[in-house]
Structure formats: C-alpha cells, structure tokens
Amino acid sequence: MTILPACSTPIIGQTSAADTAKSIGHVKPSKADTCETQKQVAEQSSRIDTIISGKEQVYKADCKPAPQSAKVS
C-alpha cells in the first residue's frame, strides 16, 4: 500500500480495463427477453469483449421487434 504525501487516501493497486471487464462478465440473453433487452445485452457483450481482446467485437441480437399495436382513439 502506498500513501501519497499530500493525500490520505491509500492507493491499493491499479486494475487494468481488461481485468475490470472480465470481472463484470456477461449477462446471459434469453429468448424470453424483449428484443430491446436482447439488443442491449449484445451491445454490452460487444463492449466487454472489445475491452478484453483489444480488438473490436460486434454482437447482434437475433430478434425482431414486436409489431406495434394500433392505438384506438
């Protein structure tokens, strides 16, 4: 542990972005999720794996948005 002279906050250690991304892990998508949720899970997994690998990873949700129901006035 290092204590900086002008600061009383101890610095425990440095964690790399890749280590942090690995510890976050992935959310497992489900077909029961809405299409929007599946898209968000795919986007998050893309970001996490891009940070871990150092190369851009792009995942897409395998879903189609539910049709919008017609509004009755």
C-alpha positions as a printed NumPy array, in Angstrom:
array([[  0.   ,   0.   ,   0.   ],
       [  1.32 ,   3.427,  -0.976],
       [  0.243,   6.616,   0.742],
       [  0.804,   9.83 ,  -1.146],
       [  2.211,  12.656,   0.983],
       [ -0.479,  15.176,   0.03 ],
       [ -3.331,  12.718,   0.252],
       [ -4.557,  10.431,   2.979],
       [ -6.321,   8.066,   0.575],
       [ -4.337,   4.838,   0.246],
       [ -3.761,   3.521,  -3.254],
       [ -4.261,  -0.223,  -3.138],
       [ -3.277,  -1.038,  -6.698],
       [ -4.066,  -0.488, -10.31 ],
       [ -6.531,  -2.657, -12.196],
       [ -6.471,  -2.825, -15.961],
       [ -9.584,  -2.167, -18.003],
       [ -9.436,  -5.747, -19.289],
       [ -9.367,  -7.142, -15.739],
       [-12.313,  -4.947, -14.807],
       [-14.248,  -6.034, -17.915],
       [-13.542,  -9.705, -17.115],
       [-14.827,  -9.253, -13.579],
       [-18.035,  -7.622, -14.862],
       [-18.784, -10.639, -17.012],
       [-21.643, -11.111, -19.42 ],
       [-25.388, -11.071, -18.979],
       [-26.848, -14.216, -20.477],
       [-29.511, -13.328, -23.033],
       [-32.825, -15.122, -23.096],
       [-35.342, -15.555, -25.898],
       [-37.922, -14.503, -23.29 ],
       [-36.292, -11.034, -23.133],
       [-37.744,  -8.272, -25.229],
       [-35.908,  -7.532, -28.447],
       [-34.717,  -4.226, -26.954],
       [-33.223,  -6.053, -23.969],
       [-31.545,  -8.598, -26.239],
       [-30.022,  -5.736, -28.262],
       [-28.719,  -4.055, -25.106],
       [-27.191,  -7.331, -23.865],
       [-25.471,  -7.827, -27.244],
       [-24.13 ,  -4.246, -27.159],
       [-22.794,  -4.693, -23.616],
       [-21.143,  -8.001, -24.533],
       [-19.569,  -6.301, -27.567],
       [-18.083,  -3.575, -25.38 ],
       [-16.809,  -6.015, -22.744],
       [-15.173,  -8.355, -25.284],
       [-13.671,  -5.415, -27.19 ],
       [-12.018,  -4.18 , -23.992],
       [-10.789,  -7.668, -23.069],
       [ -9.422,  -8.594, -26.507],
       [ -8.238,  -5.164, -27.618],
       [ -9.986,  -5.79 , -30.964],
       [-13.443,  -4.636, -31.895],
       [-16.061,  -7.304, -31.279],
       [-19.609,  -6.758, -32.52 ],
       [-22.532,  -8.94 , -31.498],
       [-26.078,  -8.543, -32.756],
       [-29.281,  -9.731, -31.156],
       [-31.095, -12.426, -33.097],
       [-34.574, -10.968, -32.696],
       [-37.216,  -8.923, -34.413],
       [-39.062,  -6.158, -32.598],
       [-42.668,  -6.948, -31.735],
       [-45.093,  -5.175, -34.051],
       [-46.618,  -2.055, -32.579],
       [-50.289,  -2.467, -31.811],
       [-52.612,   0.063, -33.387],
       [-53.858,   2.732, -30.998],
       [-57.587,   3.057, -30.631],
       [-58.844,   6.596, -30.156]])
